[in-house]
């Protein structure tokens, strides 16, 4: 039995090594599949753009301005967080500095009292004490007190010096933090200016696009093309998911029907199955404020993160078992294709991309390529 132990260990390590290699191979395969999916969708988008007709250039302008707005909004959000962190750090440094100043003042007063006490004693050296004091008991007490006071004064002076250095370092760090805040505020100001310019350009492009689609016939054609594009992208995603599971198969999505959290708080202004302009909608539109955080309703992996005509900045999550959730009309997308998400993670910010005039979120659920009423999946 003892002789077989080394062989057992060797086999165990061999199995562990092979499992690590398999895991790495699987990860590499998954990343390759994600790249292939991105490539196929990009090719599909390019082909469909070439068939769009007279509004193609205006649609491209709208896409460019909305993508830029999304990136700027994301950068502004990041800068806001950095500024908030720097502000909190500056506040804590100010509190530390003020506390050190109070402590140094107290220690300074204490050291002054100790020096004054020694002065009252005539600042006598040990030899002088021996020569002037006649009573042995008084002499012993005086020497012990003298040594005690001297040692305490020495320790207080050392601590005072340490605290003084700490105060100096804190003030330098505070100055550095305040300088960083000034730079970040200037950076933020530039980003906000660029965002406003992009929003003004979008408004102009949208007005020209609306004018180009002034007739009901043109508008219906555009809406049908938009819906066709979305379905083509979703079909391409479904094909890829049939060949590779990008997220571990998980039945809990099905089990949580009617219990999933809402992607954001807001009033549903357009329900699933609503027919407008002879187009039946496969999702719901939830009214929300601009830049309101959009949350993932369930864990999974992002399989699409891009601009899509008619739906703006869109993010699609694969939840396994054939289930997908779609989030459209966003102001900015915070994740890329291939990123993992947990339920409740912030994945985007609500907006009005895709040519919308009101701010909100388009939310849809699909199962094996077919649309499903999103409200039946969400908590009441």
C-alpha positions as CSV (number, residue, x, y, z in Angstrom):
1,X,0.0,0.0,0.0
2,X,2.9,2.3,0.9
3,X,4.7,1.5,-2.3
4,X,1.7,2.5,-4.4
5,X,1.4,5.9,-2.8
6,X,4.0,7.7,-5.1
7,X,2.2,6.3,-8.1
8,X,-1.1,7.5,-6.8
9,X,0.3,11.0,-6.2
10,X,1.8,11.0,-9.7
11,X,-1.6,10.1,-11.2
12,X,-3.3,12.7,-9.1
13,X,-1.0,15.5,-10.3
14,X,-1.3,14.3,-13.9
15,X,-5.1,14.5,-13.6
16,X,-4.9,18.0,-12.1
17,X,-2.4,19.2,-14.7
18,X,-4.7,17.9,-17.5
19,X,-7.8,19.5,-16.0
20,X,-5.9,22.9,-15.9
21,X,-4.9,22.5,-19.5
22,X,-8.5,21.6,-20.5
23,X,-9.8,24.6,-18.6
24,X,-7.3,26.9,-20.3
25,X,-8.2,25.4,-23.7
26,X,-11.9,25.9,-23.0
27,X,-11.2,29.5,-22.0
28,X,-9.2,30.1,-25.2
29,X,-11.9,28.5,-27.3
30,X,-14.6,30.7,-25.6
31,X,-12.6,33.9,-26.3
32,X,-12.1,32.7,-29.9
33,X,-15.9,32.1,-30.2
34,X,-16.6,35.6,-28.9
35,X,-14.2,37.2,-31.4
36,X,-15.9,35.2,-34.2
37,X,-19.3,36.3,-33.0
38,X,-18.2,40.0,-33.0
39,X,-16.7,39.6,-36.5
40,X,-19.9,38.0,-37.9
41,X,-22.2,40.7,-36.4
42,X,-19.9,43.4,-37.7
43,X,-20.0,41.9,-41.2
44,X,-23.8,41.6,-40.9
45,X,-24.2,45.2,-39.9
46,X,-22.0,46.3,-42.8
47,X,-24.0,44.4,-45.3
48,X,-27.3,45.7,-44.0
49,X,-26.0,49.3,-44.0
50,X,-25.3,49.0,-47.7
51,X,-29.0,48.2,-48.3
52,X,-30.5,51.0,-46.2
53,X,-31.4,53.4,-48.9
54,X,-31.6,57.2,-48.9
55,X,-31.3,57.7,-45.1
56,X,-28.1,55.8,-44.9
57,X,-25.8,58.8,-44.5
58,X,-28.0,60.5,-41.9
59,X,-28.3,57.2,-40.0
60,X,-24.5,56.9,-40.0
61,X,-24.3,60.5,-38.6
62,X,-26.8,59.7,-35.9
63,X,-24.8,56.5,-35.1
64,X,-21.5,58.4,-34.8
65,X,-22.9,61.1,-32.6
66,X,-24.7,58.7,-30.3
67,X,-21.7,56.4,-30.0
68,X,-19.6,59.5,-29.1
69,X,-22.2,60.6,-26.6
70,X,-22.1,57.2,-25.0
71,X,-18.3,57.2,-24.7
72,X,-18.3,60.7,-23.3
73,X,-21.0,59.9,-20.8
74,X,-19.1,56.9,-19.7
75,X,-15.9,59.0,-19.3
76,X,-17.8,61.6,-17.3
77,X,-19.2,59.0,-15.0
78,X,-15.7,57.6,-14.5
79,X,-14.3,61.1,-13.7
80,X,-17.2,61.8,-11.3
81,X,-16.3,58.7,-9.4
82,X,-12.6,59.6,-9.3
83,X,-13.5,63.1,-8.1
84,X,-15.8,61.7,-5.5
85,X,-13.0,59.4,-4.3
86,X,-10.5,62.3,-4.2
87,X,-13.0,64.4,-2.3
88,X,-13.5,61.7,0.3
89,X,-9.7,61.3,0.6
90,X,-9.2,65.1,1.0
91,X,-11.9,65.2,3.7
92,X,-10.2,62.4,5.6
93,X,-6.8,64.1,5.3
94,X,-8.3,67.4,6.5
95,X,-9.7,65.6,9.6
96,X,-6.3,63.9,10.2
97,X,-4.5,67.3,9.8
98,X,-6.9,69.1,12.2
99,X,-6.6,66.2,14.8
100,X,-2.7,66.4,14.6
101,X,-2.8,70.1,15.1
102,X,-4.9,69.8,18.2
103,X,-2.6,67.0,19.5
104,X,0.6,68.9,18.8
105,X,-0.8,72.0,20.6
106,X,-1.6,69.9,23.7
107,X,1.9,68.2,23.6
108,X,3.5,71.6,23.1
109,X,1.8,72.9,26.3
110,X,2.7,69.8,28.2
111,X,6.4,70.1,27.2
112,X,6.4,73.8,28.2
113,X,5.1,72.8,31.7
114,X,7.8,70.2,32.1
115,X,10.5,72.6,31.1
116,X,9.1,75.2,33.5
117,X,9.1,72.6,36.3
118,X,12.7,71.9,35.7
119,X,13.5,75.6,35.7
120,X,11.8,75.9,39.2
121,X,14.1,73.2,40.4
122,X,17.0,75.4,39.2
123,X,17.8,73.1,36.4
124,X,20.1,71.4,38.8
125,X,22.5,68.7,37.7
126,X,22.7,65.5,39.6
127,X,26.1,66.5,41.2
128,X,24.6,69.8,42.4
129,X,21.8,67.9,44.0
130,X,24.2,65.7,45.8
131,X,26.2,68.7,47.1
132,X,23.2,70.8,48.2
133,X,20.9,68.2,49.7
134,X,21.7,67.0,53.3
135,X,18.8,64.7,54.0
136,X,19.3,61.3,52.3
137,X,15.6,60.6,51.9
138,X,15.0,64.0,50.3
139,X,18.0,63.5,48.0
140,X,16.8,60.1,46.9
141,X,13.3,61.4,46.1
142,X,14.7,64.4,44.2
143,X,17.1,62.3,42.1
144,X,14.3,59.8,41.2
145,X,11.9,62.7,40.3
146,X,14.6,64.4,38.3
147,X,15.3,61.3,36.3
148,X,11.6,60.6,35.8
149,X,10.9,64.2,34.5
150,X,13.9,64.1,32.2
151,X,12.9,60.7,30.7
152,X,9.3,61.8,30.2
153,X,10.4,65.1,28.6
154,X,12.7,63.1,26.2
155,X,9.9,60.7,25.2
156,X,7.5,63.6,24.7
157,X,10.0,65.5,22.5
158,X,10.5,62.3,20.4
159,X,6.7,61.9,20.0
160,X,6.3,65.6,19.3
161,X,8.9,65.3,16.5
162,X,7.2,62.2,15.0
163,X,3.7,63.9,15.0
164,X,5.2,67.0,13.5
165,X,6.6,64.9,10.6
166,X,3.2,63.2,10.3
167,X,1.5,66.6,10.0
168,X,4.0,67.8,7.4
169,X,3.4,64.6,5.3
170,X,-0.4,64.9,5.7
171,X,-0.3,68.5,4.5
172,X,1.8,67.6,1.5
173,X,-0.6,64.7,0.6
174,X,-3.5,67.0,1.0
175,X,-2.0,69.6,-1.4
176,X,-1.2,66.8,-3.9
177,X,-4.8,65.6,-3.7
178,X,-6.3,69.1,-4.2
179,X,-4.1,69.6,-7.2
180,X,-5.3,66.3,-8.7
181,X,-8.9,67.4,-8.1
182,X,-8.3,70.7,-10.0
183,X,-6.9,68.7,-13.0
184,X,-9.8,66.2,-12.9
185,X,-12.3,69.1,-12.7
186,X,-10.8,70.7,-15.8
187,X,-10.8,67.3,-17.6
188,X,-14.4,66.9,-16.6
189,X,-15.3,70.4,-17.8
190,X,-13.8,69.6,-21.3
191,X,-15.7,66.3,-21.5
192,X,-19.0,68.0,-20.6
193,X,-18.4,70.7,-23.2
194,X,-17.7,67.9,-25.8
195,X,-20.8,66.1,-24.7
196,X,-23.0,69.1,-25.2
197,X,-21.5,69.7,-28.7
198,X,-22.2,66.0,-29.6
199,X,-25.8,66.3,-28.2
200,X,-26.4,69.4,-30.3
201,X,-25.1,67.6,-33.4
202,X,-27.3,64.7,-32.7
203,X,-30.3,67.0,-32.3
204,X,-29.6,68.5,-35.7
205,X,-29.0,65.1,-37.4
206,X,-32.2,63.7,-35.8
207,X,-34.2,66.7,-37.2
208,X,-32.8,66.1,-40.7
209,X,-33.5,62.4,-40.4
210,X,-37.1,63.0,-39.3
211,X,-37.6,65.3,-42.2
212,X,-36.2,62.7,-44.6
213,X,-38.7,60.2,-43.2
214,X,-41.6,62.7,-43.2
215,X,-44.1,60.4,-45.0
216,X,-45.8,57.4,-43.3
217,X,-44.6,55.1,-46.1
218,X,-40.9,56.0,-45.6
219,X,-41.3,55.8,-41.8
220,X,-42.8,52.3,-42.0
221,X,-40.0,51.2,-44.3
222,X,-37.4,52.5,-41.9
223,X,-39.1,50.8,-38.9
224,X,-39.3,47.5,-40.8
225,X,-35.7,47.7,-41.7
226,X,-34.8,48.5,-38.0
227,X,-36.7,45.5,-36.8
228,X,-35.2,43.3,-39.6
229,X,-31.7,44.4,-38.5
230,X,-32.4,43.5,-34.8
231,X,-33.8,40.1,-35.7
232,X,-30.9,39.4,-38.0
233,X,-28.4,40.2,-35.2
234,X,-30.4,38.1,-32.7
235,X,-30.5,35.2,-35.3
236,X,-26.7,35.4,-35.7
237,X,-26.3,35.3,-31.9
238,X,-28.6,32.3,-31.7
239,X,-26.5,30.5,-34.3
240,X,-23.3,31.2,-32.4
241,X,-24.8,30.0,-29.1
242,X,-25.9,26.7,-30.8
243,X,-22.3,26.0,-31.6
244,X,-20.8,27.2,-28.3
245,X,-22.2,27.8,-24.8
246,X,-20.7,31.2,-23.8
247,X,-22.3,30.9,-20.4
248,X,-22.7,27.8,-18.2
249,X,-26.2,26.2,-18.8
250,X,-28.3,27.4,-16.0
251,X,-32.0,26.5,-15.4
252,X,-32.5,29.1,-12.7
253,X,-33.5,31.8,-15.2
254,X,-36.5,29.6,-16.1
255,X,-37.2,28.9,-12.4
256,X,-37.2,32.7,-11.6
257,X,-40.0,33.5,-14.0
258,X,-42.0,36.3,-12.4
259,X,-39.3,36.9,-9.8
260,X,-36.5,38.6,-11.7
261,X,-35.6,42.2,-10.6
262,X,-36.5,45.1,-12.9
263,X,-33.6,46.5,-15.0
264,X,-34.5,50.0,-13.6
265,X,-37.3,51.8,-11.8
266,X,-39.8,53.5,-14.0
267,X,-43.2,53.5,-15.6
268,X,-43.9,51.1,-18.5
269,X,-45.0,53.4,-21.3
270,X,-45.1,50.8,-24.1
271,X,-46.1,47.2,-23.5
272,X,-45.1,44.0,-25.2
273,X,-47.2,43.3,-28.3
274,X,-48.1,47.0,-28.8
275,X,-48.8,47.8,-32.5
276,X,-47.7,51.2,-33.7
277,X,-47.2,52.3,-37.3
278,X,-48.1,48.7,-38.3
279,X,-45.1,47.4,-36.3
280,X,-45.6,45.0,-33.4
281,X,-43.0,45.5,-30.6
282,X,-41.3,42.6,-29.0
283,X,-40.3,44.3,-25.8
284,X,-41.3,47.0,-23.3
285,X,-40.3,50.6,-23.1
286,X,-39.7,51.9,-19.5
287,X,-39.6,55.6,-19.0
288,X,-36.6,56.7,-16.9
289,X,-34.4,59.7,-16.2
290,X,-31.2,60.4,-18.3
291,X,-28.1,58.4,-17.1
292,X,-30.2,56.3,-14.7
293,X,-28.3,53.1,-14.0
294,X,-29.5,50.0,-15.9
295,X,-29.1,46.7,-14.1
296,X,-28.7,43.1,-15.4
297,X,-31.8,41.1,-14.4
298,X,-29.8,37.8,-14.1
299,X,-26.2,36.6,-14.3
300,X,-24.7,35.7,-17.7
301,X,-22.3,36.9,-20.4
302,X,-22.5,39.9,-22.7
303,X,-22.8,38.7,-26.3
304,X,-23.6,42.1,-28.0
305,X,-22.5,45.6,-27.0
306,X,-22.9,48.1,-29.9
307,X,-25.1,50.6,-31.7
308,X,-28.0,49.2,-33.7
309,X,-30.2,51.4,-35.9
310,X,-33.6,52.0,-34.4
311,X,-32.5,50.7,-31.0
312,X,-29.4,52.8,-30.3
313,X,-26.8,51.6,-27.9
314,X,-27.8,48.0,-27.3
315,X,-26.5,45.4,-24.8
316,X,-27.5,41.7,-25.0
317,X,-26.8,39.1,-22.3
318,X,-26.8,35.3,-22.7
319,X,-28.2,33.7,-19.6
320,X,-27.8,30.1,-20.8
321,X,-30.5,27.5,-21.7
322,X,-31.5,29.6,-24.7
323,X,-32.4,32.7,-22.8
324,X,-31.3,36.2,-23.8
325,X,-32.1,39.6,-22.3
326,X,-31.8,42.8,-24.4
327,X,-31.3,46.4,-23.2
328,X,-31.7,49.2,-25.8
329,X,-32.0,53.1,-26.1
330,X,-29.1,53.4,-23.7
331,X,-27.0,56.6,-23.2
332,X,-23.9,54.6,-22.6
333,X,-22.8,51.0,-22.4
334,X,-20.5,50.0,-19.5
335,X,-19.5,46.5,-20.6
336,X,-18.0,44.9,-23.7
337,X,-18.8,41.6,-25.5
338,X,-17.4,38.7,-23.5
339,X,-17.8,40.4,-20.1
340,X,-19.4,38.4,-17.3
341,X,-22.2,40.0,-15.2
342,X,-24.0,39.1,-12.0
343,X,-27.7,39.9,-11.3
344,X,-28.0,43.5,-10.2
345,X,-24.7,44.7,-11.9
346,X,-24.9,48.1,-13.6
347,X,-24.4,47.4,-17.3
348,X,-25.5,50.7,-18.9
349,X,-27.2,54.1,-18.4
350,X,-30.6,54.9,-19.7
351,X,-30.9,57.4,-22.6
352,X,-32.6,58.2,-25.9
353,X,-30.2,56.7,-28.4
354,X,-31.6,55.2,-31.6
355,X,-33.3,58.4,-32.6
356,X,-35.6,58.5,-29.6
357,X,-36.9,61.9,-28.3
358,X,-37.7,60.6,-24.8
359,X,-35.4,59.0,-22.2
360,X,-35.9,55.4,-21.2
361,X,-35.0,51.8,-21.7
362,X,-36.1,49.2,-24.2
363,X,-36.1,45.8,-22.5
364,X,-36.8,42.5,-24.2
365,X,-36.5,38.7,-23.4
366,X,-36.0,36.0,-26.0
367,X,-36.1,32.2,-25.6
368,X,-34.5,30.1,-28.4
369,X,-34.9,33.0,-30.9
370,X,-38.5,33.8,-30.1
371,X,-39.7,36.9,-28.2
372,X,-41.3,36.5,-24.8
373,X,-43.3,39.0,-22.7
374,X,-40.7,40.6,-20.4
375,X,-43.3,41.6,-17.8
376,X,-44.1,37.9,-17.2
377,X,-40.5,37.4,-16.1
378,X,-40.2,40.5,-13.8
379,X,-41.5,40.9,-10.3
380,X,-44.9,42.5,-10.1
